[in-house]
Amino acid sequence: MTQSLEEAMRAFRPTLPLGVAFSGGADSTALLVLCARQWPGQVVALHINHGLQAAAADFEAHCQQVCKSLGVPLRVRRANAVHAAGQSPEDAARIARYQGLAELAQGEGGAPAVSSIAVAQHADDQVETMLLALSRGAGLAGLSAMPALWTRNDKAFFRPLLQVSAARIREWLAQEQIAFVTDPTNADERFTRNRIRARLMPALQAAFPQALDTWSRSAAHAAQAQSLLDEVAREDLRLLLRERDQLPLLKGLQNLSAPRQANVLRHWLKSAYGAIPSAAQLQELQSQIAACTTRGHRIHIKIADGFVERRGAALTWYNPQVLPHSN
């Protein structure tokens, strides 16, 4: 069930002092005001200026004005969100935003570090994320959508409003007569998420009025199942690793069922190297592992921005731009 803002805030128990990611938009404004009221003197606003549009300076000025009225310190970081080849603008902005938030949270110039960070994604965002994952053919990890709590750069991040609808947030802001800014890029339907928000979400909620509740519940079920798969993968990997170099042994991998083998390979690549294989890459790697029945059989497969290779009785991964070739 979706919650009221009051219910969500009662359940929110961060470690103080708290940093709040503050863009000046409706959702982050509501979260900042509520946190400032609940923990006076223990809240810091964190604003990332991506500099990607002409209004960026106006947004920053608005944030300064709001924070001054609330008596909340504001920290600002100008981030470089230019996307690399093969990277979407949204992904580049997201990576730059979270990196900037983590840096602001550390404190500079004698400013104290914050213990945790809150971001204002809500129930509509959660469903949009799940639909976006479905459109990309994602597995359980993608269908789990956004976690309510996670760690990045040694900082705890919270999403306390994940069970609150966007409509309730805006109703509360109107009742409280609190102003906020609107980012014009949110209406740009060149971006997939914006198309989902503008076209699919209204139709979905018209056909299924409880969609926010039921789809959010499905995301929670997927997250629980993914957690179990991660637990199995950690145990399988522990048994597979060769002690002297901590590389997974081919023989052990070959003894696993195909689904279990895929699960542990994904976990190994992501946890050890931050490499996430595509479905086609993982399928090819498993085919090569199955075919590897002689000592001379070579494995050299592109995975993410590097390669998986056979090293004796085990597998390794390397990025040629960072590490030399293993041969």
Secondary structure as UniProt FT lines:
FT   HELIX           5..11
FT   STRAND          18..21
FT   HELIX           26..38
FT   TURN            40..41
FT   STRAND          43..49
FT   TURN            54..55
FT   HELIX           56..70
FT   STRAND          74..78
FT   TURN            85..86
FT   HELIX           89..106
FT   TURN            109..110
FT   STRAND          116..118
FT   HELIX           123..135
FT   TURN            136..137
FT   HELIX           140..143
FT   STRAND          149..152
FT   TURN            153..154
FT   STRAND          155..158
FT   TURN            160..163
FT   HELIX           166..176
FT   HELIX           184..187
FT   TURN            189..190
FT   HELIX           192..195
FT   HELIX           196..200
FT   HELIX           201..207
FT   TURN            209..210
FT   HELIX           211..240
FT   TURN            243..245
FT   STRAND          248..249
FT   HELIX           250..254
FT   HELIX           258..273
FT   HELIX           279..291
FT   TURN            295..296
FT   STRAND          300..303
FT   TURN            304..305
FT   STRAND          306..311
FT   TURN            312..313
FT   STRAND          314..318
FT   TURN            320..322
//
